[in-house]
Amino acid sequence: MNTADSIEPRIKDIKVTEMLITADLIDGRTISVPLAWSWRLSNATPDQRANYELIGDGQGVHWPDIDEDISAEGMLTGGPARPSKQQV
C-alpha cells in the first residue's frame, strides 16, 4: 500500500466568499466547492463565516455561530448539504 493513499485530507486554512468555500490542505492542494453547498454558510453573515474552528487535526471545520461542520473528505467526495424543512 502506498503511504500517500492512507493519509486522509486535512485542512490548514479555509476561506468563505460570496461564491465559494475554499480550503487549503496541508499537502499543498487547494479545493473549493460552491457556497450554495452549505445553506447555513450561504445564509450567514461575513462575521459568522469568518468565525470558524478546525476540527481535530484539520479533518474538518466547525462554524460555532451557525452550527455548521464541513469535512475535507466531504468537500472532495460529497455533495451539498440538504436544507432543513424550514429552509425549503
N, C-alpha and C positions, 0 to 999 in steps of 0.2 A: 504494500500500500504506500502510496506517495504521501509524505507528511503534509504537504500543502493541501491535500484533499481532506485531511482530518481537522483542519483549523476552521472553526466557524467564523463568519464575518463579524467584525467588531467595529463599532462607530467611535471615531475620535472626536468629531465635531459635527454639528448639524445646523442648518440654516433654513428658515421658512420664509418664502417670499409670497407675493400675491399670486404666483403661478405654480411654484414648485416647493417640494420638501427635498432638500439636498443634503446628503450625508457624505462626509469624508471618512473613509475607512482607514484603519491602522496599517493596512497593507499597501496604501497609496492610491487605491481606487476611489473614485467619486461616483456616487449613484444618486439618481433622483427619481421621484415619482410626482405626478401631478398633485397639487394641493387638494384637488377635489376628491382624492382618495381618502381623505380624512375630513368628514363633515364637521368634527369638533374643531379641528385646526382651521378649517375654512370659515367657521363662524367666530373664531377667536379674534381678540384684539391683537395688535402688534406686540403690546407688552406681554400678553398671555403667551403668545407664540415664542417670545424671547426667553421666557422663564421655563427652563427645562432642566432635567437631571439625567445623566447617563445611568442606565440600569446595569448592575453587575459590572462586568469588565468591558462594557460597551456593547453588550449584546443587543441593547435597545435603548430607547429614550422614553422618559416619562414627563408629561406636562402636568404638574400638580394643580394648576388653576382650573384646568378643564377636564382633568382625569382622563387623559389620553395616553396610550402607550403604542409605540411603533418599534418593531424589531428590525435589525439589519437583514435578517433572513426573510422577513416578511416583505421588505422593500425589494429584495432580489427575486422572490418567488411568488409573492402573494398578489392579491387583488385588493380593490378598495374596501374600506370598512363599510359595513351596511349601516345606514342611518337607523336610529330608533324609530319606532312607530310614531313618536311625537314629531320627528323631523320630516316625515313623508308628507 
